[in-house]
């Protein structure tokens, strides 16, 4: 009987969490959809600025700052975003900014994942703060610029990350055997990563076909990559999928080092802002880097 009562309580807790997730998702969708559909990029830039500020606040908390210190971290990030906004960098970003950002993400993510959770704590807090704020700022700028390019382009990047996550989840549950990085994120498997790649590649093919059949405001990321041939499309798509996984692993590493499960509870049922955007942090800048190369 005690076992049955425990199962009932667990089921009730899961139902409540699912309810919270659905409500939060609907609220976010109600806020994001008008900004995504707006004729200009500025509504989305303003809305995502709030989210990025919240992510910077979480980053301060993850690195040992109390409320006041974390708010200062968020303020610095907001000031950087406002400077880029006033300078109209979303319309003409500084030369090589996405190449430098993309290369930095590849090198830093590979180094962190290789050296594991223990090494993170040995890095100076000042350096961790600077790197995190820069990553959030540049992600915001990349989102802004992607919307300037066109809604179809932006949505193709967002859906790449979402499809990689969804396909990895289901393929990992169905076939997962070999752990990807058990010390960082025990739930992830190589089978999940491969499933994510397949899901994204299938979606890319469908998206390219849609671009040819319907009037769109801009070529999608996949159509741009395909302009350099199918092999380039496959390699670039697989690379972006892997980097979305790397972004997720880096955030998991930081949270594990801090000894917490979620970056915050700002989004009921989902955790924090960083928990929702971790895979986008490397993927958006890298997508712009690749798009500019074609």
Residue pairs with C-beta under 8 A, 6 or more apart in sequence:
17 269
18 269
19 269
20 268
20 269
21 268
21 269
21 270
22 269
23 268
23 269
24 267
24 268
24 269
24 270
25 270
28 267
31 47
32 44
32 47
34 43
35 43
35 44
35 46
35 47
35 48
36 44
36 147
36 151
36 154
36 155
37 151
38 44
41 90
41 144
41 147
41 148
44 143
44 144
44 147
45 85
45 90
45 140
45 143
45 144
45 147
48 140
48 143
48 144
49 78
49 81
49 82
49 140
51 273
51 277
52 77
52 78
52 81
52 136
52 137
52 139
52 140
52 273
53 74
53 77
53 78
54 74
54 264
54 266
54 272
54 273
55 77
55 136
55 263
55 272
55 273
55 274
55 277
56 73
56 74
56 76
56 77
56 78
56 132
56 133
56 136
57 70
57 71
57 73
57 74
57 264
58 70
58 263
58 264
58 266
58 272
58 273
58 274
59 70
59 73
59 129
59 132
59 133
59 136
59 274
60 69
60 70
60 71
60 72
60 73
60 74
60 129
61 70
61 263
61 264
62 254
62 255
62 258
62 260
62 263
62 274
63 125
63 128
63 129
63 132
63 258
64 125
64 258
65 72
65 73
73 129
73 133
76 133
77 133
77 136
77 137
80 133
80 137
81 137
81 140
81 141
84 90
84 137
84 140
84 141
84 144
85 144
89 97
89 141
89 145
90 141
90 144
90 145
90 147
90 148
91 145
91 148
93 141
93 145
93 288
97 138
98 142
98 285
98 286
98 288
98 289
98 292
99 289
101 138
101 142
101 285
101 286
101 289
102 282
102 285
102 286
102 289
105 135
105 243
105 246
105 247
105 281
105 282
105 285
105 286
106 243
106 282
108 131
108 250
109 243
109 246
109 247
109 249
109 250
109 282
110 246
112 119
112 120
112 250
112 253
113 181
113 184
113 246
113 249
113 250
113 253
116 183
116 184
116 253
117 183
117 184
117 253
117 256
117 257
118 257
120 128
120 253
120 254
120 257
121 257
135 281
136 281
138 285
139 277
139 280
139 281
139 284
139 285
142 284
142 285
142 287
142 288
143 154
143 280
143 284
145 288
146 153
146 154
146 157
146 284
146 287
146 288
147 154
149 218
149 291
150 216
150 217
150 218
150 219
151 217
151 218
152 211
152 216
152 217
152 218
152 219
152 220
153 218
153 219
153 220
153 221
153 224
153 291
155 220
156 207
156 220
156 221
156 222
157 221
157 283
157 284
157 287
158 280
159 203
159 207
160 200
160 203
160 204
160 221
160 237
160 240
160 241
160 244
160 283
160 287
161 244
161 279
161 280
161 283
163 196
163 199
163 200
163 203
164 196
164 197
164 199
164 200
164 241
164 244
164 245
164 279
165 196
165 244
165 248
165 279
166 199
167 195
167 196
167 198
167 199
167 200
168 188
168 192
168 193
168 195
168 196
168 199
168 245
169 192
170 195
171 191
171 192
171 194
171 195
171 196
171 198
171 199
172 187
172 188
172 189
172 191
172 192
172 195
174 195
175 189
175 191
175 192
175 195
176 189
176 191
176 192
177 189
177 191
178 189
178 190
178 191
179 186
179 188
179 189
179 190
180 188
180 189
180 190
180 192
180 193
180 245
180 249
181 188
181 249
184 249
184 252
184 253
184 256
185 248
185 249
185 252
188 245
188 248
188 249
193 241
193 242
193 245
196 241
196 244
196 245
197 237
197 238
197 241
197 242
200 237
200 238
200 240
200 241
201 234
201 237
201 238
204 222
204 225
204 226
204 233
204 237
205 222
207 220
207 222
207 223
208 220
208 222
208 223
208 226
210 216
210 220
211 219
211 220
211 222
211 223
219 227
221 287
221 290
221 291
222 233
222 237
224 290
224 291
224 294
225 232
225 233
225 236
225 237
225 290
225 291
225 294
226 232
226 233
227 294
228 294
236 290
239 286
240 283
240 286
240 287
240 290
243 282
243 283
243 286
244 279
244 280
244 282
244 283
245 279
246 282
247 278
247 279
247 280
247 281
247 282
247 283
248 278
248 279
250 278
250 281
251 263
251 274
251 275
251 278
251 281
252 278
255 261
255 262
255 263
261 271
262 271
262 272
262 275
263 271
263 272
263 273
263 274
263 275
264 271
264 272
264 273
264 274
265 271
265 272
266 272
266 273
267 273
267 275
267 276
270 276
